[in-house]
């Protein structure tokens, strides 16, 4: 089954695509992070995998930064609270759960997790 869009004459404009939208009604395309150093029409499996690796990296990197912030916040709450006044176990459990989930984002290789530099992470 082909996923290629077929263009044909349309009463809505110069051409209509099989998705029902005329060229004038297509959503805008924005360059991906890093400026988009590839041809937009390159839907090869290797390009898709590379893109997913970079997405996985950005998600993992963001999650790690959030975990650092949560751990710092936990430390502040523990410091400011009177001993025994605040139970931090639920927060500790949530931080641990997010940490474990973050490590599973990349999954088995492929696609894995690669920063834009091409160095393997995790």
Number of C-alpha atoms within 10 A of each C-alpha: 3 4 6 8 10 10 14 11 11 13 8 13 12 12 15 20 16 12 10 11 15 19 14 12 11 11 8 6 7 8 10 11 10 7 8 10 9 10 7 10 6 10 10 9 9 12 12 12 17 20 17 18 26 21 20 23 22 16 15 22 15 13 18 16 11 15 17 13 12 16 15 12 12 15 12 11 13 16 10 9 11 9 9 8 8 11 11 14 9 9 13 13 11 13 18 13 11 15 16 11 13 19 13 14 18 23 14 9 9 12 17 21 28 21 16 16 7 11 8 12 14 12
